[in-house]
Amino acid sequence: MSTIIQVAYLIAAFFFAFGLKMMSSPSTARRGNFFSALGMLLTIVVTLLHQEIVQYQWILVGMVLGLLLGTIAAVRVPLTSMPELVAVFNGLGGLASLLVGWEAYNQQQHQLSWFLATTISLTILIGGLTFSGSMLAWAKLKGVKFKALELSQPLRFSGQQILNTLFLIGILVLGISFSFEPQGNQWLLLGLIGGALLLGLTVVMPIGGADMPIVISLLNSYSGLAACTVGFVMLNNILIVAGALVGASGLILTNIMCKAMNRSLSNVLFSGFGSIVVKESKLTQGEIRPISAADAYLVIEAAQSVVFVPGYGLAVAQAQHGVRELGELLESNGCEVRYAIHPVAGRMPGHMNVLLAEANVPYDQFVEIEDVNPKMEMVDVCIVIGANDVVNPAARDDSSSPIHGMPIIEVDRSRVVIILKRSMAKGFAGIDNPLFHSHNSRMLFGDAKNSIQAMIGEFKRS
């Protein structure tokens, strides 16, 4: 039986790796998700064949509850709230790892080896940090307020970095002490649990909203690393492999996110956007030029090339289906249509890709920054839908801006920019955008979905 289980785990590991590879392309991502889920199903089935498990009725209860919660989340959670859902999933993964580590200690506390005690310490440290950090990330994304305190804003105080460093050293001392003397030192483990939970809060606390895609990616990696350490605690090969895959892919994605913002990971963790008061730049001076939906239609109807640039406002307005329909009308009018997506647009990695894919926008019309920017001067119209920071020229032109150096989609170099926004409010980073004052920019105020539908209506009436 043991041989059969290990062979099944090897097959499941192949499904995980193959599914992860397929997820690297939008056209194969859904099949990749299916293969990964198939691998997990195989893992669960063969693990249930093992005799050292709890009674089957409890497993059945857990599976039914998980099925119900997952179905409710899939049906009721809108795509605008997907980043918050991902944060919760990351946190629950960390909490599960912490509980497994705690239970492993309770079962074997009188015969713990140094290696097992060390893996339990790491499991609890990473799992606890992931849980509390993810819950705070959820609160930041949700815009939760605690009395007069807005959690979405960077929460900083003098000496915070020094305190966090001392805090981390203290937790490591607890973990090392427990690893060498695990028998009878339950208080060390309890201190490690409490310290890990507090560390997760203090690490995420100073990070601003604009950095949340990076934080979500990093916490996803942590949840994988926690699962990997659980694999060592339980001597389970498939947990080690699956956790390592999630951890490694999360770190790679985090690195991609950092490069997309031209920032180091340490800069993200210790210098959150919005924590610095920035004076209004001279670049923001100028006239705001509103435009009506009817006039916007006249502009795009005459265009030979149009580039849509989606942002979080697209998700809030649920305008992705209208954007696809407008894109199809433009194509039937002889216009070349593309969709430029910044890696950190939205509130989590790939947020805009998911929205547009859900609306069946053709994958071959998606373009990256490095592909669209060199041709931007030949673009007739850029339609910016709810995006702010990823098209902000201050990142290129204003050395005093906190986002200076961050690669942006340079829509300001196109012939005309039509910006769909509800108001002149700043983006999630809290930074002024000179694009709104540019001579070639036109502001179409209102709900993005209604504005898109109004332009579609003009097309159909013509």
Secondary structure in CASP SS format (residue, H / E / C, confidence):
PFRMAT SS
TARGET T0000
AUTHOR 0000-0000-0000
METHOD secondary structure of the structure
MODEL  1
M C 1.00
S H 1.00
T H 1.00
I H 1.00
I H 1.00
Q H 1.00
V H 1.00
A H 1.00
Y H 1.00
L H 1.00
I H 1.00
A H 1.00
A H 1.00
F H 1.00
F H 1.00
F H 1.00
A H 1.00
F H 1.00
G H 1.00
L H 1.00
K H 1.00
M H 1.00
M C 1.00
S C 1.00
S C 1.00
P C 1.00
S C 1.00
T C 1.00
A H 1.00
R H 1.00
R H 1.00
G H 1.00
N H 1.00
F H 1.00
F H 1.00
S H 1.00
A H 1.00
L H 1.00
G H 1.00
M H 1.00
L H 1.00
L H 1.00
T H 1.00
I H 1.00
V H 1.00
V H 1.00
T H 1.00
L H 1.00
L C 1.00
H C 1.00
Q C 1.00
E C 1.00
I C 1.00
V C 1.00
Q C 1.00
Y H 1.00
Q H 1.00
W H 1.00
I H 1.00
L H 1.00
V H 1.00
G H 1.00
M H 1.00
V H 1.00
L H 1.00
G H 1.00
L H 1.00
L H 1.00
L H 1.00
G H 1.00
T H 1.00
I H 1.00
A H 1.00
A H 1.00
V H 1.00
R H 1.00
V C 1.00
P C 1.00
L H 1.00
T H 1.00
S H 1.00
M H 1.00
P H 1.00
E H 1.00
L H 1.00
V H 1.00
A H 1.00
V H 1.00
F H 1.00
N H 1.00
G H 1.00
L H 1.00
G H 1.00
G H 1.00
L H 1.00
A H 1.00
S H 1.00
L H 1.00
L H 1.00
V H 1.00
G H 1.00
W H 1.00
E H 1.00
A H 1.00
Y H 1.00
N H 1.00
Q H 1.00
Q H 1.00
Q C 1.00
H C 1.00
Q C 1.00
L C 1.00
S C 1.00
W H 1.00
F H 1.00
L H 1.00
A H 1.00
T H 1.00
T H 1.00
I H 1.00
S H 1.00
L H 1.00
T H 1.00
I H 1.00
L H 1.00
I H 1.00
G H 1.00
G H 1.00
L H 1.00
T H 1.00
F H 1.00
S H 1.00
G H 1.00
S H 1.00
M H 1.00
L H 1.00
A H 1.00
W H 1.00
A H 1.00
K H 1.00
L H 1.00
K H 1.00
G C 1.00
V C 1.00
K E 1.00
F E 1.00
K C 1.00
A C 1.00
L E 1.00
E E 1.00
L C 1.00
S C 1.00
Q C 1.00
P C 1.00
L C 1.00
R C 1.00
F C 1.00
S C 1.00
G C 1.00
Q H 1.00
Q H 1.00
I H 1.00
L H 1.00
N H 1.00
T H 1.00
L H 1.00
F H 1.00
L H 1.00
I H 1.00
G H 1.00
I H 1.00
L H 1.00
V H 1.00
L H 1.00
G H 1.00
I H 1.00
S H 1.00
F H 1.00
S H 1.00
F H 1.00
E C 1.00
P C 1.00
Q C 1.00
G C 1.00
N C 1.00
Q H 1.00
W H 1.00
L H 1.00
L H 1.00
L H 1.00
G H 1.00
L H 1.00
I H 1.00
G H 1.00
G H 1.00
A H 1.00
L H 1.00
L H 1.00
L H 1.00
G H 1.00
L H 1.00
T H 1.00
V H 1.00
V H 1.00
M C 1.00
P C 1.00
I C 1.00
G C 1.00
G H 1.00
A H 1.00
D H 1.00
M H 1.00
P H 1.00
I H 1.00
V H 1.00
I H 1.00
S H 1.00
L H 1.00
L H 1.00
N H 1.00
S H 1.00
Y H 1.00
S H 1.00
G H 1.00
L H 1.00
A H 1.00
A H 1.00
C H 1.00
T H 1.00
V H 1.00
G H 1.00
F H 1.00
V H 1.00
M H 1.00
L C 1.00
N C 1.00
N H 1.00
I H 1.00
L H 1.00
I H 1.00
V H 1.00
A H 1.00
G H 1.00
A H 1.00
L H 1.00
V H 1.00
G H 1.00
A H 1.00
S H 1.00
G H 1.00
L H 1.00
I H 1.00
L H 1.00
T H 1.00
N H 1.00
I H 1.00
M H 1.00
C H 1.00
K H 1.00
A H 1.00
M C 1.00
N C 1.00
R C 1.00
S C 1.00
L H 1.00
S H 1.00
N H 1.00
V H 1.00
L H 1.00
F H 1.00
S C 1.00
G C 1.00
F C 1.00
G C 1.00
S C 1.00
I C 1.00
V C 1.00
V C 1.00
K C 1.00
E C 1.00
S C 1.00
K H 1.00
L H 1.00
T H 1.00
Q C 1.00
G C 1.00
E C 1.00
I C 1.00
R C 1.00
P E 1.00
I C 1.00
S C 1.00
A H 1.00
A H 1.00
D H 1.00
A H 1.00
Y H 1.00
L H 1.00
V H 1.00
I H 1.00
E H 1.00
A C 1.00
A C 1.00
Q C 1.00
S E 1.00
V E 1.00
V E 1.00
F E 1.00
V E 1.00
P E 1.00
G C 1.00
Y H 1.00
G H 1.00
L H 1.00
A H 1.00
V H 1.00
A H 1.00
Q C 1.00
A C 1.00
Q H 1.00
H H 1.00
G H 1.00
V H 1.00
R H 1.00
E H 1.00
L H 1.00
G H 1.00
E H 1.00
L H 1.00
L H 1.00
E H 1.00
S H 1.00
N C 1.00
G C 1.00
C C 1.00
E E 1.00
V E 1.00
R E 1.00
Y E 1.00
A E 1.00
I C 1.00
H C 1.00
P C 1.00
V C 1.00
A C 1.00
G C 1.00
R C 1.00
M C 1.00
P C 1.00
G C 1.00
H H 1.00
M H 1.00
N H 1.00
V H 1.00
L H 1.00
L H 1.00
A H 1.00
E H 1.00
A C 1.00
N C 1.00
V C 1.00
P C 1.00
Y H 1.00
D H 1.00
Q H 1.00
F E 1.00
V E 1.00
E C 1.00
I H 1.00
E H 1.00
D H 1.00
V H 1.00
N H 1.00
P H 1.00
K H 1.00
M H 1.00
E H 1.00
M H 1.00
V C 1.00
D C 1.00
V E 1.00
C E 1.00
I E 1.00
V E 1.00
I E 1.00
G C 1.00
A C 1.00
N C 1.00
D H 1.00
V H 1.00
V H 1.00
N C 1.00
P C 1.00
A H 1.00
A H 1.00
R H 1.00
D H 1.00
D C 1.00
S C 1.00
S C 1.00
S C 1.00
P C 1.00
I C 1.00
H C 1.00
G C 1.00
M C 1.00
P C 1.00
I C 1.00
I C 1.00
E C 1.00
V H 1.00
D H 1.00
R H 1.00
S C 1.00
R C 1.00
V E 1.00
V E 1.00
I E 1.00
I E 1.00
L E 1.00
K E 1.00
R C 1.00
S C 1.00
M C 1.00
A C 1.00
K C 1.00
G C 1.00
F C 1.00
A C 1.00
G C 1.00
I C 1.00
D C 1.00
N C 1.00
P H 1.00
L H 1.00
F H 1.00
H H 1.00
S C 1.00
H C 1.00
N C 1.00
S E 1.00
R E 1.00
M E 1.00
L E 1.00
F E 1.00
G C 1.00
D C 1.00
A H 1.00
K H 1.00
N H 1.00
S H 1.00
I H 1.00
Q H 1.00
A H 1.00
M H 1.00
I H 1.00
G H 1.00
E H 1.00
F H 1.00
K H 1.00
R H 1.00
S C 1.00
END
